[in-house]
Amino acid sequence: MNASFHHESVLSAEVIDFLRPAMGRTIVDGTLGGGGHSSLLLHGGARVVGFDRDPDALHYSRKKLTSYGDLFTAVEGNFAEAPRILATLGIEKLDGILLDLGVSSHQLDTAERGFSFQSQGPLDMRMAKSGLTAADIVNTLEASELARIFREYGDEPRAIQFAARIVRARQHGAISSTRQLAELIAAGRSGPRHPATRVFQALRIAVNDEIGSLERALPSFGNLLAPGGRMAVITFHSLEDRIVKHFFRRHSLVEIDDPTWPSARPNPDLLFDTLTPRSITASPVELERNPRSRSARLRVVERLLTPQKKGAA
Ligand SMILES: C[S@@+](CC[C@H](N)C(=O)[O-])C[C@H]1O[C@@H](n2cnc3c(N)ncnc32)[C@H](O)[C@@H]1O
């Protein structure tokens, strides 16, 4: 493990403005990473429980945030398991939740983790250090399933072609390194964007079941929020953003309508007020400083005091 941990937090000022950390508030950071957002939340006075699946991130954040003592708790695990784990810590309601999805720069830049096509490493891509690796997926799934992963998680227009190429190549021996896969996909082509960019992103999402974790976590986090508590989610990928947007929308519409009904009806799933009618993106200053913030989108909701209150307002 590298001694240093490089990751620049995105949309930090916006996250802090929305989550309003203060003494007496309990906030879950579901994606601790380098502890950048968490340190700002702790600095604001909040108690923070941070989750990460990656033991390296945990190790680094624990060291970095040790001066906050009991105000900071770091838990190794998937944020989708947070409600169960929080219950064991005696925490039943939260004032804030942050999810800053995807991988950290540290993970991407550590060659032996196998996330990047730009450096040579084992074809791994696991955030946690257990479970199936990208090599397991690439060397065992049928072409149709590989193509689905590339299309759904990577928006890869040449998904079928790349899947067929992988299946042909693995007949001559397993594909086991990042370079091997990147070269197989590129097949001598180059361009401003490496041809393997989308395939690597798609494999990472599949290996870590990132969509499944998000879909499981959102409803349970929604229920854990205290009235007036806020949930902020930063996504870097259109599929994730769509999931968050639809979930927030479904639970913040005051009324729902259907062409077969005589009139609109109160929404039985009303839970939140949307604080970001449009997603928030990085400012030009942040974009200049941190190019990784380019695709970041922040959406925030607030748990209603009572479902009726918003209808009456
Ligand atoms: C973008 S980084 C977070 C950076 C962090 N906000 C900061 O300021 O340093 C995402 C982190 O979330 C972790 N992660 C992603 N999905 C996760 C999940 N389902 N459960 C727990 N941790 C997850 C990754 O291992 C990674 O360390």
The ligand as an SDF file (V2000), in Angstrom:
LIG
                    3D

 27 29  0  0  0  0  0  0  0  0999 V2000
  -14.7220    9.2270   -5.1020 C   0  0  0  0  0  0  0  0  0  0  0  0
  -14.0220    8.3800   -3.7800 S   0  0  0  0  0  0  0  0  0  0  0  0
  -14.5370    9.3120   -2.3730 C   0  0  0  0  0  0  0  0  0  0  0  0
  -13.6160   10.4280   -2.0330 C   0  0  0  0  0  0  0  0  0  0  0  0
  -13.9740   11.1390   -0.7440 C   0  0  0  0  0  0  0  0  0  0  0  0
  -15.2810   11.7550   -0.8200 N   0  0  0  0  0  0  0  0  0  0  0  0
  -12.9360   12.1790   -0.3940 C   0  0  0  0  0  0  0  0  0  0  0  0
  -13.2690   13.3690   -0.2810 O   0  0  0  0  0  0  0  0  0  0  0  0
  -11.7670   11.8210   -0.2050 O   0  0  0  0  0  0  0  0  0  0  0  0
  -15.0570    6.9960   -3.6420 C   0  0  0  0  0  0  0  0  0  0  0  0
  -14.6980    6.0370   -2.5230 C   0  0  0  0  0  0  0  0  0  0  0  0
  -15.8650    5.3010   -2.2310 O   0  0  0  0  0  0  0  0  0  0  0  0
  -15.5610    3.9430   -2.0950 C   0  0  0  0  0  0  0  0  0  0  0  0
  -16.7700    3.2300   -2.4990 N   0  0  0  0  0  0  0  0  0  0  0  0
  -17.3620    3.2040   -3.7090 C   0  0  0  0  0  0  0  0  0  0  0  0
  -18.4850    2.4630   -3.6800 N   0  0  0  0  0  0  0  0  0  0  0  0
  -18.6220    2.0380   -2.3960 C   0  0  0  0  0  0  0  0  0  0  0  0
  -19.5930    1.2420   -1.7190 C   0  0  0  0  0  0  0  0  0  0  0  0
  -20.6440    0.7230   -2.3470 N   0  0  0  0  0  0  0  0  0  0  0  0
  -19.4390    1.0550   -0.3910 N   0  0  0  0  0  0  0  0  0  0  0  0
  -18.3800    1.5720    0.2820 C   0  0  0  0  0  0  0  0  0  0  0  0
  -17.4090    2.3040   -0.3200 N   0  0  0  0  0  0  0  0  0  0  0  0
  -17.5340    2.5350   -1.6340 C   0  0  0  0  0  0  0  0  0  0  0  0
  -14.3680    3.6970   -2.9800 C   0  0  0  0  0  0  0  0  0  0  0  0
  -13.6110    2.6040   -2.4850 O   0  0  0  0  0  0  0  0  0  0  0  0
  -13.6230    5.0310   -2.8700 C   0  0  0  0  0  0  0  0  0  0  0  0
  -12.6570    4.9910   -1.8430 O   0  0  0  0  0  0  0  0  0  0  0  0
  1  2  1  0
  2  3  1  0
  2 10  1  0
  3  4  1  0
  4  5  1  0
  5  6  1  0
  5  7  1  0
  7  8  2  0
  7  9  1  0
 10 11  1  0
 11 12  1  0
 11 26  1  0
 12 13  1  0
 13 14  1  0
 13 24  1  0
 14 15  1  0
 14 23  1  0
 15 16  2  0
 16 17  1  0
 17 18  1  0
 17 23  2  0
 18 19  1  0
 18 20  2  0
 20 21  1  0
 21 22  2  0
 22 23  1  0
 24 25  1  0
 24 26  1  0
 26 27  1  0
M  CHG  2   2   1   9  -1
M  END
$$$$
